Amino acid sequence: MLIPGLLAGVLTAVSLSRTINDVDDYGQFSALARLQQPALRLVHALQDERDVTAGFIAGRRKGAEANPRRQRAEVDTAAALYRQAADDIDTSHDLQLYVALRSAAEELRSLPALRTSVDEANLTQSSILAYYTTAINRLMDLGPALAAHNGGSKAARQARALNALSRAVEHTSRVRADLNSVLTTGTFLVGQFPDFAGAVARQQESVDDFLATANEAQQNLYADTVKGVSVSATQAIQERAAEQAQAPGVDVDPATWRKVSTHKITLMREVESQILDRLIALSGQAHASRQSAALSGAAGLLAVFLATGWVVTVVVRSMTRPLKTLRISALQVANQHLPEALTRLRQADIDDLGDYRATPTAVASNDEIGEVAEAFDAVQNAAVALVKDQAALRAHINGMFIHLSSRNQHLVSKLLTEIGDMEQHEANPDHLARLFRLDHLATQMLRTDESLLVLAGSDTGRRWQQPMPLPEILLAASAEVEQYTRIDCRPAGEVAIVADAVTDLVHLLAELMENATVFSGAGSRVTVTCRPARGHHTDLVISIEDQGSGMTAEHLATVNHRLASTLSLDPGAGQSMGLFVVGRLAAKHGIGVHLIPSPRQGTTALVRIPRDLLAGRGPYHTPGHGHATRSVLADSAAAGEAPAHPSPVGATASPAVPALPLVGEAAPARGGHRTTDAEPAFGSPQEWLDHRRFAEGLHASGRPSPASLASQPNHNPTSSDTRGNPPTGEGQS
């Protein structure tokens, strides 16, 4: 009983508050309409003073003795009446009206100083006329403030027509002032004709605007009032002055112009006054009508409130118990059972769901409440069935991904084998470089297949048998990137990564490096550095910094959320598959990946490797021997088929990897001789690709290896050869 009663009371109070505010708005509209009378009177006086002042300034150049004292006295009288009326207006809840009144008051306070400048000739004629025009426009801003209030549709239309006509009167007065100055001097001075022509154009435009805004009665009133000899003479003089703009003098009598233009303005002001009178009458009637309606509405709302309270009291007593039961059941289902069920259904395969059913509400009733409970149960069952269908569809799509990716892996493996065989039988360095580019592109296809397997929730089928030093992992990841020559690796120390995480970490870093090269300029560098984690000296942080245009804070937040969301694909994952793959691989090994803005420009990807994935120095060097066992990747994607990534054991290898050189250091010599007694298991991107792709003994013939060919003097790949090693002196990436 209490809740519906309070709700009805709140609605009643809101309705009454709106009615009262509506009445206040109508009252404010009526008060502002009455304020328009002294405001327009003051505007007319200022227009007359401005126009006479324009003639006074121009006549002073000719030695005339005219003085606008009478017009100034009229302005002072009108200003006193305006201030008295404006002081009674409440502006506490109307910012637009407050600004308009304050601006008008400030302009009126500066009027004595303006008159002093006129008398002492301290300002130019255009500046003085501009000051007068500004003061007039501030007073005319009360018109839009009036139209912003609610005074009824008829009154609002009257207000719009009044504002348009006031603008027309102002532009007509400005034409009178400009031409009065010209005729007083007898010719157009420099810059006066463009001002005059612009004023004439604005005058006609404002008149057209009024005629388009006014109703039929107002249009007829204007046509019947603003006509006659003076109106025609005014138009004729304006046209004659425009025609004689380039002549030595304008053949028009200034007194005649002042007489006919003033008469036309007087006629326009008569129309303006009649429209204003009609507006004041309409606003007063609307205010009184709204007050009566508000009193009647308040009485009606009170009666409805009392009747509603009685009806609600009777009905609620018959509904309390079943509603309470339904409420408790619905809250439990909505807040507990259904979210848990949906979470389980989203994360489970279709085979794990069994005969799962939604939890029904505990309402046994044959009335409308019981029907609502049954409908609620039906909605639950539909939601569960929908998620089951989604789980089944997801399982089918994942199976499709796995099947197609495995087939493609096998085909790409065969392609790589053929390319590798061609490399072993090719002695032409240029042809061999093109073959290297082909197998580099094929390797990227292979990584895409592995990404699809990750998206489908399967394993990539690659394994590494021993811990690998971090420098070799960075080199391996950069070797799988199309623009690997732009990557500068700066590993620190000789830490190694445990065997189980090697292939996934290489894939993860390759995806991040790929993004860094794609979303930065073609001539920029991508820097990869390693350091201990701040506050976690046993963790390791790898930073991949590009020099691209960077990302907004909102985009960074979206990407980091996508990296952290690994259970389900969001709608935008199709455009950022690599980030989702990175998120899944990182979650698999407890690796943290986070994107932040770079200190200078671009974006930095931070990869935090936890302590349990670090294995110290990689066991690639067996004491007492010059070579150690080298492990390569094994592909188990398609059972019974030729492996895409075989794992030979016993292939010749070099000892443990030293840190890669920084940018600017000389790259280690390759191909002919060794600079130290210990070399990495692979010393270039091409050697990593050899390990990643080919079986044991594939390069055991007498042909030179790809790395040694790349370092021979007669092998000079072109700038487009993205597979060649960087020249000596660049940072090895």
Stockholm file with secondary structure:
# STOCKHOLM 1.0

chainA/1-733         MLIPGLLAGVLTAVSLSRTINDVDDYGQFSALARLQQPALRLVHALQDERDVTAGFIAGRRKGAEANPRRQRAEVDTAAALYRQAADDIDTSHDLQLYVALRSAAEELRSLPALRTSVDEANLTQSSILAYYTTAINRLMDLGPALAAHNGGSKAARQARALNALSRAVEHTSRVRADLNSVLTTGTFLVGQFPDFAGAVARQQESVDDFLATANEAQQNLYADTVKGVSVSATQAIQERAAEQAQAPGVDVDPATWRKVSTHKITLMREVESQILDRLIALSGQAHASRQSAALSGAAGLLAVFLATGWVVTVVVRSMTRPLKTLRISALQVANQHLPEALTRLRQADIDDLGDYRATPTAVASNDEIGEVAEAFDAVQNAAVALVKDQAALRAHINGMFIHLSSRNQHLVSKLLTEIGDMEQHEANPDHLARLFRLDHLATQMLRTDESLLVLAGSDTGRRWQQPMPLPEILLAASAEVEQYTRIDCRPAGEVAIVADAVTDLVHLLAELMENATVFSGAGSRVTVTCRPARGHHTDLVISIEDQGSGMTAEHLATVNHRLASTLSLDPGAGQSMGLFVVGRLAAKHGIGVHLIPSPRQGTTALVRIPRDLLAGRGPYHTPGHGHATRSVLADSAAAGEAPAHPSPVGATASPAVPALPLVGEAAPARGGHRTTDAEPAFGSPQEWLDHRRFAEGLHASGRPSPASLASQPNHNPTSSDTRGNPPTGEGQS
#=GR chainA/1-733 SS CHHHHHHHHHHHHHHHHHHHHHHHHHHHHHHHHHHHHHHHHHHHHHHHHHHHHHHHHHHHHHTCCCCCHHHHHHHHHHHHHHHHHHTTCCCTTCHHHHHHHHHHHHHHHTHHHHHHHHHHTCSCHHHHHHHHHHHHHHHHTHHHHHHTSCCCHHHHHHHHHHHHHHHHHHHHHHHHHHHHHHHHHTSCCTTHHHHHHHHHHHHHHHHHHHHHHSCHHHHHHHHHHSCSHHHHHHHHHHHHHHHTTTSSSCCCCHHHHHHHHHHHHHHHHHHHHHHHHHHHHHHHHHHHHHHHHHHHHHHHHHHHHHHHHHHHHHHHHTTHHHHHHHHHHHHHIIIIIHHHHHHHHHHSCGGGTTTCCCCCCCCCCSSHHHHHHHHHHHHHHHHHHHHHHHHHHHHHHHHHHHHHHHHHHHHHHHHHHHHHHHHHTCCCHHHHHHHHHHHHHHHHHHHHHHHHHHHTTCCCCCCCCSCEEHHHHHHHHHHTSTTGGGEEEECCSCCEECHHHHHHHHHHHHHHHHHHHHTSCTTCCEEEEEEEETTEEEEEEEEEECCSCCCCHHHHHHHHHHHHCCSSCCTTGGGCHHHHHHHHHHHHHTCEEEEEECSSSSEEEEEEECGGGEEESCSCCCTTCSCCCBCCCCCCSSTTSCCSSCCCSSBCCCCCCCCCCCTTSCCCCCSSCCSSSCCCSCCSHHHHHHHHHCCTTTTCSSSCCHHHHHHSTTCCCCTTCTTSCCCTTSCCC
#=GC SS_cons         CHHHHHHHHHHHHHHHHHHHHHHHHHHHHHHHHHHHHHHHHHHHHHHHHHHHHHHHHHHHHHTCCCCCHHHHHHHHHHHHHHHHHHTTCCCTTCHHHHHHHHHHHHHHHTHHHHHHHHHHTCSCHHHHHHHHHHHHHHHHTHHHHHHTSCCCHHHHHHHHHHHHHHHHHHHHHHHHHHHHHHHHHTSCCTTHHHHHHHHHHHHHHHHHHHHHHSCHHHHHHHHHHSCSHHHHHHHHHHHHHHHTTTSSSCCCCHHHHHHHHHHHHHHHHHHHHHHHHHHHHHHHHHHHHHHHHHHHHHHHHHHHHHHHHHHHHHHHHTTHHHHHHHHHHHHHIIIIIHHHHHHHHHHSCGGGTTTCCCCCCCCCCSSHHHHHHHHHHHHHHHHHHHHHHHHHHHHHHHHHHHHHHHHHHHHHHHHHHHHHHHHHTCCCHHHHHHHHHHHHHHHHHHHHHHHHHHHTTCCCCCCCCSCEEHHHHHHHHHHTSTTGGGEEEECCSCCEECHHHHHHHHHHHHHHHHHHHHTSCTTCCEEEEEEEETTEEEEEEEEEECCSCCCCHHHHHHHHHHHHCCSSCCTTGGGCHHHHHHHHHHHHHTCEEEEEECSSSSEEEEEEECGGGEEESCSCCCTTCSCCCBCCCCCCSSTTSCCSSCCCSSBCCCCCCCCCCCTTSCCCCCSSCCSSSCCCSCCSHHHHHHHHHCCTTTTCSSSCCHHHHHHSTTCCCCTTCTTSCCCTTSCCC
//
